[in-house]
Amino acid sequence: MYFAALLARTEDGWEASDTELDDVETLSDLTDLAREASDEDTVLLLIEQEDAWFGVLRVDGEEDPRIYVSDAAAAARSSYGEILLTDELLGREPGDDDVADLDSLDLDGTEDGEPDSDTDTADDDDDDGATGEAAVSHSPVGDSQILDDLGVGEKELRALDADDALSSIAEALGAAEVLETVR
């Protein structure tokens, strides 16, 4: 199961809104969604797949979005996660033939919030996504300093568990109550 929320910093503090990602297909769509929440201030789009991964997209005005994903391989098996996993974020050249296309990855039930089993590895010959999983590691990717100036340092961000990460981030920002209103 997924949860996504926008946290927009305003003069009066943080405002949260539940967000629907059904019509979002690209990183540009996500960025536009965040910018619609607030044109000038910091906006965070927080996404989590229950017990699997979480991601943070940060938009500050017209600056390029900044992204952090807690587990690249788990996110790669998710339709929302693969939106965040750009070639640049994964450290590869666009069209790199040595890395499997994320569109070919098997969405093996993790869409429904089922945890990935440890037995689903690259040596499973009949899994079309095995090559992709081997190429995308289970490590965090992106800007691990994305929340430094907001009180969540790199070390704290990397130490968060996927099951309570968004609540922990919101608590550190002083936005726990507003996030819980949309949860």
C-alpha positions, 0 to 999 in steps of 0.5 A: 500500500502506498501513502503520499503527502505534500508538506508545504512550508508557509509563513505559518508553518507546515501545511499538509495535503493528501495527494493522489498520484494516479495521474502522475507518470513522470518526474516532471508531473511530480514536480508540477504537483509539488509546485502547485502546492506553493510557488515560493516556499519549500515543498516536500512530496513524501512517498512510501510503500509500506515496509519497503521504501520511502522517497522524498522529492523536494522543490524549492521555488523554481529550482530543480527538484532534489530526490532521495530514495531509501532503497533503489531496488525496492523502488524500482519494482514500484510504479511510483518509485520508478518515476523518482529513479532517474538515470542521473539518480542511478548514476547511469547514462541515458540509454545505457545498455549495461543496465536493464530498463526499469520498465522491464522489471517485474512488479511481483506483488510489491505494488500491493505492499507485500514485502520483497522476499530474500529469495527473489534474486538475480539467479532466478532465471525466469524472472524478467526483472532479475537483471534489473534488480542485480543492476539496481542495488538495495541501497539509498540513492539521491541527495542524502542531504536533502533535509539537512537545513530542515533538521534531518541530517544525512546520518538520520535520514539513512538510518530511518526504517521504511515503516515509520520514516515519513512520521519521523521526518514530519516529527523532526520538521515539527509537522507530525500533527499536520501529516497525521491529519492527512494519513 
